[in-house]
Amino acid sequence: MEKIINKKTNKPVKKVAKPVQPKPDTKAQIAVIQTGGKQYLVKAGDLVKVEKLPAEPKQIEFTDLLHNKKVVIEIQGDIKAKKVTGVKFKKRKGYLKRFGHRQDQTILKILEIK
């Protein structure tokens, strides 16, 4: 083990151990919800974009997959995702077709995890 030397005084420095801080209980603060065939790691106050849900703006509940808790969610509204473009092309035939697609999404606000 090497000694650490202070550059100004040229004397060895004693290492002082820092007190260990207890980690907060993260199990109560996070949840994993599943919608649209995908899983999302969420916490209270998050805004999450998911595949379009056929529901009006209101509060709904999901079940946490990890801790079996209830996750209260409010639907904020529907948006469209960023455009994805594609091309159909046949070489030497003069065929070129371009297309674009925007997926419908729903914005969810995580109100609480109980």
Summary of the structure (lengths in Angstrom):
residues: 114
radius of gyration: 26.1
end to end distance: 49.5
largest distance: 80.6
contacts: 241
relative contact order: 0.23
helix: 3%
strand: 52%
